Structures are given as C-alpha cells and as structure tokens.
Amino acid sequence: MKKLILAAVAGAVVLSAAGLARADSLTATVKSYDGSKQVMTLVTGEIIELKNYQDIIPPTLSADDEIIMDFSSSEDGFTGINTITITLDR
C-alpha cells in the first residue's frame, strides 16, 4: 500500500509550543490527479490529499505536470499546504 505523506486537515494548523513553523517545498511530477476526490499521486508513489485546499489547486493540474508544492511544518511535522505551482504544464 502506498504511503500517505500528507493528510490535509481543514483549517488545522498545528504549531508546536516550543517549535517555530517553517516553510518547506517539494518538487515533483504528477502521476495522476483525481479532481472529484481531490487526490494527487506523484510518480514516486506518494499520495497527497487536497480535499481542503481547493483554493490553491491549479485549474489545469493533470498527469505529467511538474509541480512545486510549498508547505509549512514544525518540529511535530506537516502543518499545511501553502501553494501548488505548475512549473511544466503538459
């Protein structure tokens, strides 16, 4: 079973009391995108749920697109997706 690397939770931003949030990014190629389920699979096998990020999903997102996804994290892990940018729209 493929691992789920990012579980998008509506409006939830979990910040560690001791740690500061930081921005990270992921550069990847999209294997598939199911717009009805709002689930994106990368060519490396990671599955990313985008159900609560409709406002940042590029309207032309599709298979074979190359993307940069900026997200926030803390010492406790993933806290939210900030942007998804298509760098090569195929």
C-alpha positions as CSV (number, residue, x, y, z in Angstrom):
1,M,0.0,0.0,0.0
2,K,1.3,3.4,-0.9
3,K,2.1,5.7,2.0
4,L,0.1,8.8,2.5
5,I,2.6,11.6,3.0
6,L,0.3,14.5,3.6
7,A,-3.1,14.4,5.2
8,A,-4.8,17.7,4.6
9,V,-7.0,18.7,7.6
10,A,-9.5,21.6,7.2
11,G,-8.2,24.7,8.8
12,A,-6.0,22.8,11.2
13,V,-2.6,24.4,11.8
14,V,-0.7,22.6,14.5
15,L,2.2,24.5,15.8
16,S,4.5,23.2,18.5
17,A,4.6,25.4,21.6
18,A,8.3,25.0,21.7
19,G,9.0,25.0,17.9
20,L,8.5,27.6,15.2
21,A,6.8,26.8,11.9
22,R,9.0,26.7,8.8
23,A,8.3,26.6,5.1
24,D,9.4,23.6,3.1
25,S,8.9,22.7,-0.6
26,L,8.6,19.6,-2.7
27,T,9.4,19.4,-6.4
28,A,7.7,16.5,-8.1
29,T,6.0,15.1,-11.2
30,V,2.3,14.3,-11.0
31,K,1.4,10.7,-11.9
32,S,-2.3,11.3,-11.6
33,Y,-4.8,13.7,-10.3
34,D,-8.4,12.8,-9.5
35,G,-10.3,16.1,-9.4
36,S,-13.5,14.5,-8.0
37,K,-11.7,13.0,-5.0
38,Q,-9.0,15.8,-4.9
39,V,-6.2,13.3,-4.6
40,M,-2.9,13.7,-6.4
41,T,-0.4,10.8,-6.8
42,L,3.2,11.6,-7.6
43,V,5.4,9.4,-9.9
44,T,7.4,8.4,-6.8
45,G,4.2,6.8,-5.3
46,E,3.3,9.4,-2.7
47,I,-0.4,10.2,-2.4
48,I,-1.4,13.7,-1.4
49,E,-5.0,14.5,-0.3
50,L,-6.0,18.0,-1.3
51,K,-9.6,17.9,-0.1
52,N,-9.3,21.1,2.0
53,Y,-7.1,23.0,-0.4
54,Q,-9.5,23.6,-3.3
55,D,-8.5,27.3,-3.4
56,I,-4.8,26.6,-4.2
57,I,-5.2,23.7,-6.7
58,P,-4.2,24.9,-10.1
59,P,-7.2,24.6,-12.5
60,T,-5.0,22.8,-15.2
61,L,-3.4,20.3,-12.8
62,S,-3.1,17.0,-14.6
63,A,-0.9,13.9,-15.1
64,D,2.7,14.5,-16.1
65,D,2.7,18.1,-14.8
66,E,5.8,19.1,-12.9
67,I,5.0,21.0,-9.7
68,I,6.5,22.8,-6.7
69,M,4.4,22.5,-3.6
70,D,5.2,24.8,-0.7
71,F,4.0,23.7,2.7
72,S,4.5,24.5,6.3
73,S,5.9,22.2,9.0
74,S,7.1,22.3,12.6
75,E,9.1,20.1,14.8
76,D,5.9,18.0,15.1
77,G,5.6,17.5,11.3
78,F,3.4,18.7,8.5
79,T,1.0,21.7,9.3
80,G,-0.4,22.8,5.9
81,I,0.0,23.3,2.2
82,N,0.6,27.0,1.2
83,T,0.8,26.8,-2.6
84,I,1.0,24.4,-5.6
85,T,2.7,25.8,-8.6
86,I,2.9,24.1,-12.0
87,T,6.4,24.6,-13.4
88,L,5.8,22.5,-16.5
89,D,2.2,22.1,-17.7
90,R,1.9,19.0,-20.0
